[in-house]
Amino acid sequence: MADNSDNIVRARSRPTAESPLPNTSPHLAPTAPSGAGEPPLIRIQPSRGWIALRLRELWFYRELIYFLIWRDVKVRYKQTALGAAWAIIQPFFTMVVFALFFGALGGFDKTVPINYSIYTYAALVPWTFFANGLSQSSNSLVGNANLIKKVYFPRLVVPIASVLSGVVDFVLAFVVLLGMMVYYQVAPTFNVLWLPLLLLLALVTALGVGLWLSALNVEFRDVRYVVPFLIQIWQFASPIAYPSSIVPERWRAIYGVNPMVGVVEGFRWALLGTGAAPGLIVLVSTLAALAILVSGAFYFRRMEKNFADVV
């Protein structure tokens, strides 16, 4: 099997002085020869505990992550009439729909302290990054089945590259948000220094859920039908079209278990200066996101040895 890490592999040819035995993989640990004339023994063993994630191995394959990101960015808008403009069109027209139905007709425009359009767009920018990252990463292993079957590399590389490729779309949508801030005369404060950490929180959430779903998608192809429904429900469970202030105070900490609540509220506070700092919500959201990421990474590693046989 392609990813079986429990076998003992015995080298059949002796290395010479001109061609020494390579040891480029972090898993392969050559042991001393058992005697004269015996070939060296390479023992491949599964890792345990935190080291099972083999984070050092990801750094070893960092160039592969870069090329997969670049490939995903190029393929995403290949042979499209509007190209990268779709990164702006999607959140912008979602904002228009929200402003019409939730704002004008639903009356939420009277519950927010600033213009409702920029209020929702500031939430849609990180949300779109999260939703696209979750959608891409959940199908990443199945979409790269040919690559996974042919060569070995840490499979974590694939969903990580899928999520990181969305940073380009985020930057384009964020530029439009800056233009809207100029148009509506919203001045940023020093709180914008928190934006990189809030973006990292959205990335961690997308990657954590993506690891769970991508591993499950290899075994159960129903996942690809569940993901669009999950994203739709998750969007309305997050305070994008409405402020989180409508949630009773005693329930807000529990509401913050949804990691995107902390991301959305944090973006609005950092950029638009709406309300007080959402400290408790962001803290709860961060803990929830880390729990999802760590558990998803361990589950992914546990199922990784079967990917090449099942995908």
HUCOR-V355903 format. One record per run of one state. SS is the DSSP state (H for helix, E for strand, C for the rest). FROM is the first residue (numbers start at 1). LEN is the number of residues. Records with the same first field share a line. If there is no record, write none. Layout:
SS=FROM-LEN ; FROM-LEN
//
This chain:
C=1-7 ; 11-17 ; 32-9 ; 45-4 ; 54-1 ; 61-1 ; 77-6 ; 106-2 ; 111-5 ; 139-1 ; 144-1 ; 151-5 ; 165-2 ; 184-6 ; 220-3 ; 237-7 ; 247-2 ; 256-3 ; 273-6 ; 305-2 ; 311-1
E=8-3 ; 28-4 ; 41-4
H=49-5 ; 55-6 ; 62-15 ; 83-23 ; 108-3 ; 116-23 ; 140-4 ; 145-6 ; 156-9 ; 167-17 ; 190-30 ; 223-14 ; 244-3 ; 249-7 ; 259-14 ; 279-26 ; 307-4
//
